[in-house]
């Protein structure tokens, strides 16, 4: 029996040991951990060899081999023919001399993130961790450092949770453009890096699927991430038995560690309820019955750093966070470090801005649950994936609700997604005519120490916003009452 056969046998033994079995019926007994449902906010990092050319986006490795693309033309003009300088040649330039994991984590911590998910391996096939399954990794080449390991140590030292993402599935076809013309992808000497580079419509074979499984198991065993994020191509039918085997292995091992873990998946890759559903750059209309995740980025242009990045504003990102949380979700917000290992100043500023807002208003986010309805307001919010291509112009009438219960009472929060320009925050769902909010004992504007004037009519609860908050986004009104909170509804905005 070869080493891989022995390891596959071990994986199957663990996956069938319990408490989970590699069947959808067994895996659907999974419940997302309380720590994750309470965390609400994590940071994603896209950093790798693609950060060196820093052109287009993180798909440079694919697009540079696709004739007619801007990346192809840029590559030839900048680096020369693909036979002389291929994607592999960027690896030696990826030295990351200024990578300081403690500095990254300090920024993420100040932002208010509760967990951190570095890309362990992107579609390009370069592992950002110590792996025995490929020489193309950040310890053996490029930086000469275990990026996931070092970042994980810093994350845990700061009291945060480590996750990781795997995009290995897409490597089956990612470099296939290089087979269509004379390029280094055709050179058998580089097959271990570029391969298989087959067509997208071909199903991955058993060798590739077993390697995918063993790489993912190795990542789990070596670093014990508590969030494991997968990109979309694992929904290819050939992956299904391997997904069930892996999930049972991961959940069973986590039980042995005494930890609770999360698998993020897109579309229909996992059976409903067997893992945590993820919507890329997306939103939902109403409250999801189970905790879910929106993975998005500080920029619209690329997930990795590029010099022409179009950034979202801090108020827009705060509004996105609050909208997600009001609908029972968690926000995983991406940043893209530069090739030298530093965080771009623009991205640090954005993270600091989110952290500054959370420092004052975090009680309306962390540890909360959805209220009876998620929100109200005139602005139409598209639902689904990839809906953040343009800025959302929220108004002060666009409000989202959250609730928390503690020994002091039930606290309800109404957050204005846009600026309250006329000085009055009107919450229609809290009007006496709505029948959703009973009497309350206390009303405050978070971050304001003085008294607040308010009026309640059948149409709305009207709150006079403190003068220093007029015209700003993200104003939060909190009311406290002693009656139990009604259960949430799953029928959209009120």
C-alpha positions in Angstrom: 0.0 0.0 0.0 1.4 3.4 -1.0 1.5 6.4 1.2 -1.6 8.0 -0.4 -3.5 4.7 -0.1 -2.7 4.5 3.6 -3.7 8.1 4.2 -7.0 7.7 2.3 -7.7 4.6 4.5 -7.0 6.7 7.6 -9.3 9.5 6.3 -12.1 7.0 5.7 -11.7 5.5 9.1 -11.9 8.9 10.8 -14.9 9.9 8.6 -16.9 6.8 9.7 -15.8 6.8 13.4 -18.5 9.3 14.4 -20.2 11.3 15.6 -20.8 12.1 11.9 -20.9 9.7 8.9 -20.1 10.6 5.3 -23.8 10.8 4.3 -25.9 13.8 3.7 -28.5 12.5 6.2 -25.8 12.4 8.9 -24.1 15.7 8.0 -27.4 17.5 8.0 -27.4 17.1 11.8 -24.7 19.8 11.8 -25.4 23.1 13.6 -23.3 26.1 13.0 -21.4 27.0 16.2 -22.6 29.7 18.6 -19.2 31.4 18.4 -19.6 31.9 14.7 -23.2 33.1 14.9 -22.0 35.6 17.5 -18.8 36.7 15.7 -20.6 38.4 12.8 -17.4 39.8 11.1 -14.3 38.2 9.8 -11.4 39.2 7.5 -10.5 37.4 4.3 -7.1 37.8 2.7 -6.2 37.2 -1.0 -2.4 37.2 -1.2 -0.2 35.1 -3.4 1.9 35.0 -6.6 -0.8 36.9 -8.4 0.0 39.9 -6.2 3.3 40.3 -8.1 2.0 41.3 -11.5 -0.9 43.1 -9.7 -2.7 43.6 -13.0 -6.4 42.9 -13.7 -7.2 40.8 -10.7 -6.4 37.6 -8.9 -7.2 35.6 -12.1 -4.0 36.9 -13.8 -2.6 33.3 -13.9 -5.5 32.3 -16.1 -6.1 35.4 -18.1 -2.4 35.9 -19.1 -2.7 32.6 -21.1 -6.0 33.6 -22.8 -5.2 35.3 -26.1 -7.0 38.6 -26.7 -7.4 39.5 -23.0 -5.8 42.7 -21.5 -3.7 40.4 -19.3 -2.3 38.5 -22.3 -1.3 41.7 -24.0 0.1 43.3 -20.9 2.1 40.2 -20.1 3.8 40.0 -23.5 4.5 43.7 -23.5 5.9 43.7 -20.0 7.5 40.4 -19.5 8.0 38.9 -23.0 6.7 35.7 -24.7 5.0 33.1 -22.6 7.7 30.6 -23.6 10.4 32.8 -22.0 8.5 34.1 -19.0 5.5 32.2 -17.6 3.4 32.5 -14.5 5.8 30.2 -12.7 8.5 32.9 -13.1 6.6 35.2 -10.8 7.2 32.9 -7.9 10.9 33.9 -7.6 9.8 37.5 -7.5 7.3 36.8 -4.7 9.7 37.3 -1.8 7.4 39.3 0.5 10.2 41.0 2.4 7.9 43.1 4.6 5.4 40.4 5.5 4.6 41.0 9.2 1.7 38.8 10.4 1.5 40.5 13.8 1.0 43.9 12.0 -1.7 42.4 9.8 -3.5 41.0 12.8 -3.3 44.2 14.7 -5.1 45.9 11.9 -7.7 43.2 11.7 -8.2 43.3 15.4 -8.7 47.0 15.4 -11.2 46.6 12.6 -13.3 44.5 14.9 -12.9 41.2 13.1 -13.4 38.0 15.1 -11.9 35.6 12.7 -9.4 35.6 9.8 -9.4 33.5 6.7 -6.3 33.6 4.6 -6.3 32.0 1.1 -4.3 28.8 1.6 -4.3 27.9 -2.0 -5.8 29.9 -4.9 -6.8 28.6 -8.3 -3.2 29.1 -9.5 -2.0 26.1 -7.4 0.6 27.8 -5.3 0.2 26.8 -1.6 0.7 29.5 1.0 1.5 27.0 3.6 3.9 24.1 4.3 2.6 21.1 2.3 4.2 17.8 1.6 2.0 17.4 -1.5 3.7 20.0 -3.7 7.0 21.7 -4.0 5.1 24.8 -5.2 4.5 26.3 -1.8 5.5 29.4 0.1 8.0 27.6 2.4 10.0 25.9 -0.4 9.8 28.8 -2.8 9.1 32.5 -3.0 8.9 34.0 0.5 10.4 30.9 2.2 7.8 31.3 5.0 4.7 29.4 6.2 2.2 32.1 5.6 -0.9 30.3 7.0 1.1 29.0 9.9 2.7 32.3 10.9 -0.6 34.2 10.4 -2.4 31.6 12.4 -0.1 32.0 15.4 -0.6 35.8 15.3 -4.4 35.4 15.0 -4.6 33.0 17.9 -2.3 35.1 20.0 -4.7 38.0 19.5 -7.7 35.9 20.8 -9.2 35.5 17.3 -10.1 32.4 15.3 -8.1 31.1 12.3 -9.8 29.9 9.2 -8.5 29.1 5.7 -9.8 29.0 2.1 -9.1 26.4 -0.5 -9.6 27.1 -4.2 -7.7 24.0 -5.3 -10.7 22.5 -7.1 -10.6 25.1 -9.9 -6.9 24.2 -10.6 -8.2 21.3 -12.8 -8.8 23.8 -15.6 -7.3 27.1 -14.5 -4.2 27.2 -16.8 -5.8 25.5 -19.8 -5.4 28.6 -22.0 -1.7 27.9 -22.1 -2.3 24.7 -24.0 -3.7 26.5 -27.0 -0.5 28.2 -28.1 3.2 27.9 -27.6 3.7 28.5 -23.8 5.4 27.1 -20.8 2.2 25.4 -19.8 2.9 22.9 -22.6 6.3 22.0 -21.1 6.0 18.6 -19.3 8.8 19.8 -16.9 6.2 22.2 -15.4 3.3 19.9 -15.2 3.5 19.6 -11.4 2.6 23.3 -11.2 0.4 24.0 -14.2 -1.4 20.7 -14.5 -3.8 19.3 -15.2 -4.9 22.4 -17.2 -7.8 20.5 -18.8 -11.0 21.9 -20.2 -13.7 23.1 -17.8 -16.3 20.7 -19.1 -14.3 17.6 -18.3 -14.9 16.0 -15.0 -11.9 15.8 -12.6 -10.5 12.3 -12.4 -10.0 10.1 -9.4 -6.3 11.0 -9.0 -7.1 14.7 -8.9 -10.0 14.2 -6.5 -8.0 12.1 -4.1 -5.2 14.7 -4.2 -7.8 17.4 -3.5 -9.1 15.5 -0.5 -5.6 14.8 0.9 -4.5 18.4 0.4 -7.6 19.6 2.3 -7.1 17.0 5.1 -3.5 18.1 5.4 -4.5 21.7 5.8 -7.0 20.7 8.5 -4.5 18.5 10.3 -1.6 20.9 10.2 -3.4 24.2 11.1 -6.8 23.2 12.6 -8.7 26.1 11.0 -12.2 26.6 12.5 -13.5 28.0 9.2 -12.9 26.3 5.9 -14.1 28.2 2.9 -14.5 26.6 -0.6 -15.0 28.3 -3.9 -17.8 27.3 -6.3 -16.4 24.4 -8.5 -16.7 21.8 -5.8 -20.4 21.7 -6.8 -19.2 19.6 -9.9 -20.9 16.3 -9.4 -17.7 14.3 -9.3 -16.7 16.0 -6.0 -19.8 14.9 -4.1 -18.5 11.7 -2.5 -15.3 13.4 -1.6 -17.1 16.4 0.0 -19.1 14.0 2.2 -16.0 12.2 3.1 -14.1 15.3 3.9 -17.0 17.0 5.9 -17.4 13.9 8.1 -13.6 13.8 8.6 -13.4 17.5 9.5 -16.5 17.5 11.8 -15.3 14.3 13.6 -11.8 15.6 14.0 -13.1 18.9 15.4 -15.2 17.0 17.9 -12.0 15.2 19.0 -10.2 18.6 19.3 -13.1 19.9 21.4 -13.7 22.7 18.8 -16.7 23.7 16.7 -16.0 24.4 13.0 -17.6 25.8 9.9 -17.5 24.8 6.2 -18.6 27.6 3.8 -20.0 26.5 0.4 -21.7 28.2 -2.5 -24.7 27.3 -4.6 -25.6 23.6 -4.2 -22.3 21.9 -3.4 -23.5 20.8 0.0 -26.9 19.5 1.2 -29.0 22.1 2.8 -28.0 22.5 6.5 -24.9 20.3 6.3 -22.6 23.3 6.2 -22.9 27.1 6.1 -24.2 28.7 2.9 -22.1 31.5 1.4 -23.2 34.2 -1.0 -20.3 35.9 -2.9 -20.6 39.7 -3.0 -24.2 39.1 -2.3 -27.3 39.8 -0.2 -30.6 38.2 0.8 -34.0 39.8 0.8 -35.2 38.4 4.2 -34.1 36.6 7.3 -32.5 33.2 6.6 -33.6 30.5 9.0 -30.0 29.4 9.5 -26.8 31.5 9.9 -25.2 32.2 6.5 -22.3 34.2 5.2 -21.7 37.0 2.6 -18.1 37.0 1.4 -17.2 40.3 -0.2 -14.3 42.7 -0.6 -13.2 46.3 0.2 -12.7 46.7 -3.5 -14.8 46.2 -6.6 -12.0 45.7 -9.1 -10.2 42.7 -7.7 -9.9 40.5 -4.7 -6.1 40.9 -4.8 -4.3 44.2 -4.6 -4.1 46.1 -7.9 -3.1 49.8 -8.2 -6.3 50.8 -9.9 -8.6 49.3 -7.3 -12.1 50.9 -6.9 -12.8 51.0 -3.2 -16.0 50.9 -1.3 -16.6 53.5 1.3 -16.6 52.9 5.0 -20.4 53.9 5.3 -21.2 51.5 2.5 -19.3 48.6 4.1 -20.9 49.3 7.5 -24.3 49.3 5.9 -23.4 45.9 4.2 -22.3 44.5 7.5 -25.5 45.6 9.3 -27.8 44.4 6.5 -26.1 41.0 6.6 -26.4 40.7 10.4 -30.0 41.7 10.4 -30.8 38.8 8.1 -29.0 36.2 10.3 -25.7 36.4 8.4 -22.0 36.9 8.9 -19.8 39.2 6.8 -16.4 38.0 5.6 -14.6 41.0 4.3 -11.6 40.7 2.0 -8.4 42.7 1.8 -5.6 42.2 -0.7 -2.1 42.8 0.7 0.6 44.0 -1.7 3.3 41.7 -3.0 5.9 43.0 -0.5 3.7 41.8 2.3 2.2 45.2 3.4 -1.4 46.1 3.6 -2.3 49.0 1.3 -2.8 52.2 3.2 -6.3 52.7 1.6 -7.3 49.3 2.9 -5.9 49.9 6.4 -7.9 53.2 6.5 -11.1 51.3 5.5 -10.5 48.7 8.2 -9.8 51.3 10.8 -13.0 53.1 9.8 -15.1 50.0 10.3 -13.4 49.4 13.6 -14.1 52.9 14.8 -17.8 52.5 14.0 -17.9 49.1 15.8 -16.2 50.5 18.8 -19.2 52.7 19.4 -22.0 50.6 17.9 -20.7 47.0 18.2 -23.4 46.0 20.7 -25.9 46.3 17.8 -23.9 43.7 15.8 -21.9 41.2 18.0 -23.9 38.5 19.6 -27.2 39.8 18.2 -30.0 37.9 16.4 -32.5 39.0 13.8 -35.6 40.8 15.1 -39.2 40.2 13.9 -38.5 41.8 10.6 -35.0 42.6 9.2 -35.6 46.1 8.1 -37.5 48.8 6.4 -36.9 51.6 3.9 -37.3 52.9 0.3 -34.0 51.6 -1.2 -34.4 48.5 -3.3 -31.6 46.0 -2.5 -30.9 43.4 -5.1 -30.6 39.9 -3.7 -28.3 37.1 -4.9 -24.6 36.9 -5.8 -22.4 39.7 -7.4 -24.8 42.5 -6.6 -22.2 45.0 -5.3 -20.8 46.3 -8.6 -22.1 49.8 -7.9 -22.4 51.8 -4.7 -25.7 51.5 -2.8 -27.1 54.9 -2.0 -28.9 54.2 1.2 -30.9 56.9 2.9 -31.6 57.6 6.6 -34.9 55.9 6.1 -33.2 52.6 5.3 -33.1 50.9 8.7 -32.1 47.4 9.8 -33.0 45.7 13.1 -31.2 43.4 15.5 -31.9 42.2 19.0 -30.0 40.9 22.0 -31.2 39.6 25.3 -29.2 39.8 28.5 -30.0 40.0 32.3 -30.7 43.7 32.0 -33.5 43.1 29.4 -34.3 42.8 25.7 -32.4 45.4 23.7 -33.6 46.2 20.2 -31.5 48.1 17.8 -32.4 50.2 14.7 -29.5 51.2 12.5 -29.8 53.8 9.8 -27.8 52.6 6.8 -27.6 56.1 5.2 -27.3 59.6 6.6 -30.1 61.1 8.7 -30.0 64.5 7.0 -33.1 66.2 8.6 -32.1 65.3 12.2 -35.0 62.9 12.8 -34.7 59.1 12.5 -38.1 57.7 11.8 -38.6 54.0 12.6 -41.9 52.9 11.1 -41.7 49.4 12.4 -41.6 50.8 15.9 -44.7 53.0 15.5 -47.6 52.1 17.7 -49.7 51.2 14.6 -47.3 48.6 13.4 -48.1 46.3 16.2 -44.5 45.0 16.4 -43.0 46.8 19.4 -44.7 47.1 22.7 -43.9 49.5 25.5 -40.2 50.1 26.3 -38.4 51.3 29.3 -35.4 53.1 27.8 -34.3 54.8 24.6 -30.8 55.8 23.6 -28.6 56.8 20.7 -25.5 54.7 20.9 -22.4 56.9 21.4 -24.4 59.8 22.8 -24.2 60.2 26.6 -27.0 62.8 27.0 -30.8 62.5 26.9 -32.6 61.9 23.6 -35.9 63.4 22.6 -38.4 61.1 20.9 -42.1 60.9 19.9 -44.2 57.8 19.1 -47.1 58.0 16.8 -49.1 55.3 15.0 -46.8 55.8 11.9 -43.4 55.8 13.5 -41.1 56.2 16.5 -39.4 59.5 15.8 -36.0 60.1 17.4 -34.2 63.4 17.3 -30.7 62.6 16.4 -28.0 64.5 18.4 -26.6 67.5 16.5 -23.1 65.9 16.0 -24.7 62.9 14.3 -26.9 64.7 11.8 -25.8 63.9 8.3 -23.8 60.9 9.3 -24.5 57.2 8.4 -24.8 54.4 10.8 -26.8 56.1 13.6 -28.1 53.4 16.0 -31.1 53.8 18.3 -31.5 51.3 21.1 -34.7 50.6 23.0 -34.8 48.3 26.0 -37.9 46.5 27.2 -38.8 43.6 29.5 -41.2 41.6 27.4 -39.9 38.6 25.4 -39.0 39.3 21.8 -41.4 37.9 19.1 -39.8 35.3 16.8 -38.4 36.6 13.5 -40.4 36.4 10.3 -38.8 35.2 7.1 -40.8 37.2 4.6 -38.5 40.1 3.7 -38.5 43.8 4.7 -41.4 45.3 6.6 
